[in-house]
Amino acid sequence: MTDLTKRQMLAGAVAATAALSAGRAAAQVADRKQLDRSLYPGPGLPGGGQLEVRMVATAWDIPDRDAIEFAERLKPFDPESWYQENTRLAERNAERAEHFLTTGRYVTAGEYHLRATGYYRNAVLYLPVSDDRMLPAYRKLQDSHAKAWSILPPPFEVVQIPYEGRRLRGHFFAAHGAPGQKLPVVFNYGGADGILLNAAPDGNSGFFRARGMSYLDVDGPGQGAPLRFDKLYSPPDVERFGKAITDYLKSRADVDPKRIGFHGSSMGGYYAPRCATVNDDIAAVAVWSGAYRLQRDIYDYYPPIRERLRWLIGASDYTDARRRFADFTLDGIAQKIRCPLLVGYGSQDRVMDPHGAFDLYAAASGSANRTMIDGVGHQDRKYELRTYLADWMAVQLRSLPEKGQRIKGSFGGPQSAPIE
């Protein structure tokens, strides 16, 4: 290939990438001139002076054009823009999926339905119950998710959790084990925006399954479909739901009933510890954005979420909601937590007051051992702390592989060093 051809190809690539950002024409010209100069030989350089032009990185090196387009078009802090842009991309990916189906590219069709699922999920995530588009949007989410996993082999088992005369849908992601082996399991207790239907192929279970733990996610009271279609609201004594979860898990032949862990995030940072105040079947609890009094820690602390909070507990108005949230507290019962407890928080968290995590840690004096980590709030989700949390849970549930043992199963990323 001639230097001229190289210059033409690479200059075209740079121009195409730079064009994604409005107002960057001058930068395109400068980059092209610099690129042309870099292709000429230089004294003392290896390979005859030809620079290795692939060793570059820019803020626009993102292979997902939909994500770039979304970032460019979204009006920040604008709920209508958030809904419209996510819906537009969801519909685009759903159309792509149907096209791939007609051409026999079935796996690709399933993957694009999953992409549509992610955008539909974002679109519906913040819609209030008063918005006429909320239920139709949620049905589109359900349809997209179902289409994806009707084509692709699902990595989960659809399960039904008996709960006070109802049956709640869950997804059970089994870790790799020998036939008949009973493995530890982690139940994921989501927060105020909890929705079971997920675009991530592994349902965010990878970090746990890689360490030999199965994973259960459920649409519980005040979440997902039960909230939207059945008006099943979240009670303050969520240990009722926690008991239903452990009862179900203990009934499974592939679960070790003595190695059940609860993971909670956001409002799950209150839910999961509260479940452990009365449930000795819970062997360990780890939470992101730990909370102690939800009235103070989220309702008063972050006013934009009040409408969702009012809705998920079934309150009639904001005054009624604030009064009811006084009962969502660990005051006087946190000391009943006996199992190991990992309390994560974000010192700069704008959604959940970090003081709630401090109070939880201080009050849980009966815990077998307590640990706190900063950097796991709503705006700060560091990768290395995700591995720390998974390793911590693996230690508590005794599922870390022994030295020299070959690791099997699904992975959410490289394993960090074991926690002593």
Secondary structure as the mmCIF struct_conf table of DSSP 4:
data_model
#
loop_
_struct_conf.conf_type_id
_struct_conf.id
_struct_conf.beg_label_comp_id
_struct_conf.beg_label_asym_id
_struct_conf.beg_label_seq_id
_struct_conf.end_label_comp_id
_struct_conf.end_label_asym_id
_struct_conf.end_label_seq_id
HELX_RH_AL_P HELX_RH_AL_P1 ASP A 3 ALA A 18
TURN_TY1_P TURN_TY1_P1 ALA A 19 LEU A 20
BEND BEND1 SER A 21 SER A 21
TURN_TY1_P TURN_TY1_P2 ALA A 22 GLY A 23
HELX_RH_AL_P HELX_RH_AL_P2 ALA A 25 SER A 38
TURN_TY1_P TURN_TY1_P3 LEU A 39 LEU A 39
BEND BEND2 TYR A 40 TYR A 40
TURN_TY1_P TURN_TY1_P4 PRO A 43 GLY A 44
TURN_TY1_P TURN_TY1_P5 PRO A 46 PRO A 46
HELX_RH_3T_P HELX_RH_3T_P1 GLY A 47 GLY A 49
TURN_TY1_P TURN_TY1_P6 VAL A 53 ARG A 54
TURN_TY1_P TURN_TY1_P7 ALA A 59 TRP A 60
BEND BEND3 PRO A 63 PRO A 63
HELX_RH_AL_P HELX_RH_AL_P3 ARG A 65 ARG A 73
TURN_TY1_P TURN_TY1_P8 PRO A 76 PHE A 77
HELX_RH_AL_P HELX_RH_AL_P4 PRO A 79 THR A 102
TURN_TY1_P TURN_TY1_P9 THR A 103 GLY A 104
HELX_RH_AL_P HELX_RH_AL_P5 TYR A 106 LEU A 125
TURN_TY1_P TURN_TY1_P10 TYR A 126 TYR A 126
TURN_TY1_P TURN_TY1_P11 VAL A 129 SER A 130
TURN_TY1_P TURN_TY1_P12 ASP A 132 ARG A 133
HELX_RH_AL_P HELX_RH_AL_P6 MET A 134 ILE A 151
BEND BEND4 LEU A 152 LEU A 152
HELX_LH_PP_P HELX_LH_PP_P1 PRO A 153 PRO A 154
BEND BEND5 PRO A 155 PHE A 156
STRN STRN1 GLU A 157 TYR A 163
TURN_TY1_P TURN_TY1_P13 GLU A 164 GLY A 165
STRN STRN2 ARG A 166 PHE A 173
HELX_LH_PP_P HELX_LH_PP_P2 ALA A 174 HIS A 176
TURN_TY1_P TURN_TY1_P14 PRO A 179 GLY A 180
STRN STRN3 LEU A 183 TYR A 189
TURN_TY1_P TURN_TY1_P15 ALA A 192 ASP A 193
BEND BEND6 LEU A 196 LEU A 196
BEND BEND7 ALA A 199 ALA A 200
TURN_TY1_P TURN_TY1_P16 PRO A 201 ASN A 204
HELX_RH_AL_P HELX_RH_AL_P7 GLY A 206 ARG A 209
TURN_TY1_P TURN_TY1_P17 ALA A 210 GLY A 212
STRN STRN4 SER A 214 VAL A 218
TURN_TY1_P TURN_TY1_P18 PRO A 221 GLY A 222
BEND BEND8 GLN A 223 GLN A 223
HELX_RH_AL_P HELX_RH_AL_P8 GLY A 224 ASP A 230
HELX_LH_PP_P HELX_LH_PP_P3 TYR A 233 PRO A 235
BEND BEND9 PRO A 236 PRO A 236
TURN_TY1_P TURN_TY1_P19 VAL A 238 VAL A 238
HELX_RH_AL_P HELX_RH_AL_P9 GLU A 239 LYS A 250
TURN_TY1_P TURN_TY1_P20 SER A 251 SER A 251
TURN_TY1_P TURN_TY1_P21 ALA A 253 ASP A 254
STRN STRN5 VAL A 255 SER A 265
TURN_TY1_P TURN_TY1_P22 SER A 266 MET A 267
HELX_RH_AL_P HELX_RH_AL_P10 GLY A 268 ALA A 276
TURN_TY1_P TURN_TY1_P23 THR A 277 VAL A 278
TURN_TY1_P TURN_TY1_P24 ASP A 280 ASP A 281
STRN STRN6 ILE A 282 TRP A 288
BEND BEND10 SER A 289 SER A 289
BEND BEND11 TYR A 292 TYR A 292
STRN STRN7 ARG A 293 ARG A 293
HELX_RH_AL_P HELX_RH_AL_P11 LEU A 294 LEU A 294
HELX_RH_PI_P HELX_RH_PI_P1 GLN A 295 TYR A 299
TURN_TY1_P TURN_TY1_P25 ASP A 300 TYR A 301
HELX_RH_3T_P HELX_RH_3T_P2 PRO A 303 ILE A 305
HELX_RH_AL_P HELX_RH_AL_P12 ARG A 306 ILE A 313
TURN_TY1_P TURN_TY1_P26 GLY A 314 GLY A 314
BEND BEND12 SER A 316 ASP A 317
HELX_RH_AL_P HELX_RH_AL_P13 TYR A 318 PHE A 325
TURN_TY1_P TURN_TY1_P27 ALA A 326 ASP A 327
BEND BEND13 PHE A 328 PHE A 328
STRN STRN8 THR A 329 THR A 329
TURN_TY1_P TURN_TY1_P28 ASP A 331 ILE A 333
HELX_RH_3T_P HELX_RH_3T_P3 ALA A 334 LYS A 336
BEND BEND14 CYS A 339 CYS A 339
STRN STRN9 LEU A 341 TYR A 345
TURN_TY1_P TURN_TY1_P29 SER A 347 GLN A 348
BEND BEND15 ARG A 350 MET A 352
HELX_RH_AL_P HELX_RH_AL_P14 PRO A 354 ALA A 363
TURN_TY1_P TURN_TY1_P30 SER A 365 GLY A 366
BEND BEND16 SER A 367 ALA A 368
STRN STRN10 ARG A 370 ASP A 374
BEND BEND17 GLY A 375 GLY A 375
STRN STRN11 VAL A 376 VAL A 376
BEND BEND18 GLY A 377 GLN A 379
STRN STRN12 ARG A 381 ARG A 381
HELX_RH_AL_P HELX_RH_AL_P15 TYR A 383 GLN A 396
TURN_TY1_P TURN_TY1_P31 LEU A 397 ARG A 398
BEND BEND19 LEU A 400 LEU A 400
HELX_LH_PP_P HELX_LH_PP_P4 PRO A 401 GLU A 402
TURN_TY1_P TURN_TY1_P32 LYS A 403 GLY A 404
HELX_LH_PP_P HELX_LH_PP_P5 GLN A 405 ILE A 407
BEND BEND20 GLY A 409 GLY A 409
BEND BEND21 GLY A 412 GLY A 413
HELX_LH_PP_P HELX_LH_PP_P6 PRO A 414 ILE A 419
#
